[in-house]
Amino acid sequence: MDNDTPTTPCMPLPAADLRELIRGRLREAIEQLLEDELALALGAAPRERTADRGGYRNGALTRSLTTECGPQDLRVPRGRLFAAEGHATEWRSELLPRYQRRTRRVNEAILGCYLAGANSRRIRRALAPLLGTESLSKSAISRLVQTLKTHFESWRGRDLSGEPCCYLYLDATMLPIRLARRVVRMPVQVVIGVRPTGEKALVSLDIAGSESTLAWQAVIERLSGGGLPAPALAIIDGNPGLRRALSEVWPQSRVQRCTKHKLENLLAKAPRHAQAELRRDYQAIIGAEDLQAAQKAYRAFVAKWSLLAKEVVRSLEEAGEELLTFYAFPPSQWKCLRTTNPIEAVNSAFKRRTRSQGAFTTEDSALVLLWGLFANDQIRLKRIDGWKELAAVSWPGLRRAA
């Protein structure tokens, strides 16, 4: 028999009511967690009598906490814990520390807006659904940035022995920094490493007065002194100071000169009408099927262009066999190892972020901001191509790290 009784359709909740329902459930969950935390500290539930009670409840207070669902007024329980000689100390929640006004995720959202280049007014506007009527002053943002600086200092002084890198990309980018009452462009030395898992990671950030041998040697010695094993391969541009520093600190590491930078140098020394031909001949070197074919193309390039443009050959021979080092590694990785493109992409991201910044007031402020882009996932690095073949790479540094 058919049931002809009409059914009442389920009416969806209005968006405002749904938000309030979610906020209410979240508030209840946080308050219950705080009650459970206090009960664990006291060793007794509310109105429970036990012989080994560690203290007693002392009412509650109301605190405002900004969560991912917006501001919440929470009922926070209070308690007194027994101490020596009959004294009692006030219980402090570890889940909700004293003076905390926002959850970690909300603070991360604020920092994310700051790192993206927004000022206080724009942050308040962008995060209005989260912040509600909460006042977000410049000093509040400054305190968050100071926390970021503390984390940066901890990261910079970390033990690197547990973070071996089979490959390192090293390069510098110029940023304006105010020093001695003048704005000068300073090199920010960047080191990106490739882990044995194939993941790329920021290894080091430094600022120096120049890109000299001593400046780069200070960076590499600090990494080595911090426990970082010598990499199997260091990929660099044509900076002579960086090359000499690598030879002095990590002589056992092989070096790959960026083939893209070298091509730009060659083109600068060739007449315009011959540049297309030069590109084809150069591509035969770096796009060969193996090292032997690349060396043959290299010799042919030298023989041909010695007659056409000697300065082109001199520039090529300046890099020499270090243009071909990548052929000693798995073919699936060649594209990633023959240029400094991975670190150039990071430097480009730095410049995009700082283009509207103007000059940094201090060196530390520049480093903290750039590091924060990584720490807050504003910059993400992909795995290297062919990472599954890293296990086949001969790497003395890996044995040392193990």
N, C-alpha and C positions, 0 to 999 in steps of 0.2 A: 504494500500500500504506500503510495507516494505521500511524502510529508509536504503539504502545501503551506506550512506555517512560515510566514515571512521572517527573514533573519535581519537583525539590525547590523549594518556595517560598522566595523571598528573605525572610529574617528581618530585620526592621528592627532597627537598633542601639538599645540602651537609651539613654534620654535622657542619662544620665551619660556614657556612652561617646561619644555624639555631641558633647557639650560639650567633652570632652577632645580629641577629634579636631579640632574647630574651633580650640580654644586652641593645639594643637600646630602646626597649619598657620599660624596667625597669628604665632606665635613664630618659625617658620622664615622667614616673609616679612619680618618686621622685622629679623631678624638678617642676612638677605641684603641688605636695603637698606643696612644699616650697613656691611657689607663692601664693597658697591659704592661707597658714599660715600668710604670710606677709600682704596680703590683709585684713585678719581678724584683725590683729594688728593695721593696719592703718585706718581701717574703710572705705576703698575705693579701688576699683579695679584700674588697670593701666589706666591712662588718665581720670579717673572719678573725677568730681568736686562735692564735698559735703561740707556742712557747718560745719559738725562735724568731719572732717578729723583729725586723731590723729597723723599724721606725713607725711613723703614724702619718695619716693623711692630714692635710691642713687646708681644706677648702679648695678653691679653684679661682682662676682669674681668666679674663677674656683678652685674647690677643688677636691682632689682625695679621693674616698671612696671605700674600699674593701667590696663588697657585696657577697652574696651567688653565684652570677654569675660571680665573679671575680672583678678586679679593674674597677672603673668607674670614669670618669672625669665629674663632675657635674657643671652646671652653677647655682650658689647660689646667689639669689637676696639679695641686701643690702637695708637697710632703716634707717631712723632717726625718732625717736618718740619725740613728743613734751613733754617737761617737764615744771616745774615751772619756772617763771620769764623769759620766752622766750628761755630758754636753750633747747637743744635737746640731747637725748641719742641714742646710736647705738642699733638697734634692734638685738636681739639674738634669733636664732631659737631654739625651744625646741625639734623639731623633729630631728634636726641634730646639736647637741651641738658643741660648738667651740672646736677645736683640735681633734674631733672624727675622726679616720681614718678607723675604721672597724665597721661593724654592730654587733649587739649583738650576732647574730647566728654565725658569723665568730669567734668572741671572744670565744664563747662557744666551737667551734670546736678546737680552739687552746688549750683551757684549757683541753678539753677532751683528746687530745693527750698527754699533760703534765701529767695529772692524770693517764694515762695508762702507763707512764714510759718513754716516748720519750724525747730525748734532743732537743735542738734548731735545729740542722742539720736535724734530722729525722722529726721534725715537718714541716720544710720548704719543705722537699721532699714529705711528705704525703699530704700536703695542697697546693702543687704547682698550681693545677687548680684554687684554690681560691685566693691565694696570688699573683700569677703572679710574677712580678719582685719586689714586695714590700720587703723591707729589714725587717727581723724579728730577732731582736737582743735579747740577753739574758736579757737586761734591759726591753725590751718590754714585755717579758714573766713575768719578775719579777713584773712589774706594774700590770699585770693581776692577778698574784698570790696575790699581796697586796690587790687588790679589793676583791678577794676571802676571804682573812683574815678579811677584814672589814665586809663582809656578815656573816662570822662565828661568830664574836664577837656579832653582832646583834642577830643572831640566839640563841646564848648561853644565852643572857640576856633577851630573850623574856618572855612574860607573858604566863604561862603554864595553867592558869585556864580554858582557852578555848580549851585545848587539853587533855581531860581526857583519861586515859588508863585503861581498865578493867583488863588487864594482863600486867605484866612487866617481861621481861627476863633480868637478870643481870649477867654479867660475866666480866672477864678481860683477856686480851691477852698481851703477853710480846713483846716489840719492843726495838731495840737498839737505844739509844739516847746518844749523847755526852754531858756529864756534868762534870764540873770541870776538864777538859782536859783528861777525860777518857770516854770510851764507856761502858755504863752499860745498862742492860736490865731492862726496867721499865714497870710496869703494866699499860696498857691503859684500864680504866674502861668504859665498854660499857653498855648502857641501851637501850633496844628495847621495845617499847610499842605496844599494840594491841588496836586500837581505837574501839569505839562502832560499827563502820561500818565493823569491821573485818580486816581492813587494818593495816599492821605492819608499824612502823615508828621509825626512830632513835630519841630517846628522849634526850640522854646525852652522851657526850664524855669527859673524864677527864684523867689526868695522875697523879699518886700518887707515893710516894716513896715505898709503900708496899700495900698489900691487908689486912691491919689490920682493926680492928673495927672502929678506928677513921677515917681512910681513906675512908671507905665506908660510914660511918655516915655523913661525910662532903658532899658526893655526894647526899645522900638521903635527907639530911636537905636542901640542895640548891634546889632540886627539889620541896620539900614540901613548902619551903619558896617562891618559884616562882609561887605557886598556883596549883601545880599538886596534885589532890586528891589521897588519898591512894588507891591502886589497890585492886581488889577483890582477886587477886592471884599473888604472886611473885614466879617465877621459877628460881631456883639457883642450882649451883653445891654444893659441900660439904664444901665450904670455911666457916670456923667458924666465921671469922670477919664479913663477909657479913651477916650471919644469925643473929648475935647479933645486928648489926646495924639496920636491919629491925625490930627486936623486940623493939628497943628503940624508933624509929621514927614512924613506922607504925604498932603498936601492933595489930590493928584491921584487918590487911591483913593476909590472909592465905598463907602458904608457901608450895611449892611443890619441893621436892628434886629430882634432875635429876636421873631417874632410870637407865640411861645408864652409868653415872659416878659410881653409886653404884655397878652396875654389874662388872665394871672393877676392883673396889676395892675388891669385893668378889673373883673374879677369881685370883687376885694377892695373896690371902691368902689360896687358895686351891691347892692341888697337881694336876699336869697336868692330871693324869689319871682320876680324878674325875670332871674335869671341864665341860664336856658335860652333866653329870648328874646334876651338879649344875645349869647349864643354864636352863635345863628343869624345875627344881623345882622353879627357880626364875621366869621363864616365866609364871608359873601358878599363881603367885602373881600379876604381872603387866598386865597380859592378861586375867584376870577373867571377868566374865560377869557382876558383880556388886561388891559393896563394901563388902557385907557379904561373898561372895565367895572368895574375895581377902584376907580378914582377916582370913578365914579358912585356905587358902593356906599358909598364913604367919605363922600361928601357927604350921602347919604341917612341914614347912621348919625349924623352930626353933627346934622343937622336934627331927627331923631327924638329922640335921647337928650339934646339940649339942653333939651328940655321934661320929660324923665323923670328924668334924673340928671346934673346939670351936671358933677359931679366925674369922672364917667366920660368925658365929652367932653374935659375938660381933660387927663386922663391920655392919651387917644388923641392929642390934638394935640401933646402933648409929644414924641412920636416923629415925628409928621408924615409926610411923604412917604418917610422912611427905612424905613417899614414896607413900602413898595411897590417898593423898589429891585430886588428879585429879578426883577420882571417884565421888566427890560431884558436878561435873560440867557435862554439857551435854555430853553424850557418843560420839557424833560426833566430839567432840573436844579433846577427851582423847589422841589421838596420838600426837597432837601438844602440849599438856600441861604436859606430863609426862617426857619430856626431854628438855634440853637446846639446842637442835639441831638448831633451828632458829638463835640463836645468835652465835653458833659455826660456822655456815655457813658464817656469817658476819666476824668473826675473821679469818677464812680461807681466805676469799677474801682480808682482810687487809694484811695478810702475803704474799699472792701471789704478791700483788702490791709492797710490800716493800722489797721483796727478793733481787731485783737487786738495791735497793736504797742505801744499806749500812746504816751507822748510820745517824740518823737525827741530824742536828746541834743544834736544840733547841726543847723544848717540844712543843712550839706553832707551829713550822713547821710540826711536826708529826700530831697534832690535825687538822690543817687546811687541810692537804693532805687527811687524812682519812674522814673528813667531806665532802670535795670536791667530793669524790667518790659517795656520796649520792646526793649531790646537783647537780652534773652533770650527774646523772642517770647511773653512772658506776656500781652501786649496786642497784638492785631493789628487793623489798620485796613483797611477795605474801600475799594474804589474808589468814587468819587462816581457817582451816577446820571447818565446822559447824558454820560459822559466823552468819548465820541467826538466830541461837538460843541464841545469846548474850543477847537479850532482856529479856530472862528468867533467866539470872544470877542475883542472889542477890548481890547487890554491893552498900554499903553505900557511896562510893566515887562518884557514879553517881548522887545520890541525892544532895550531897554537890555541885557538879559541876553545877547542874541545878539551 
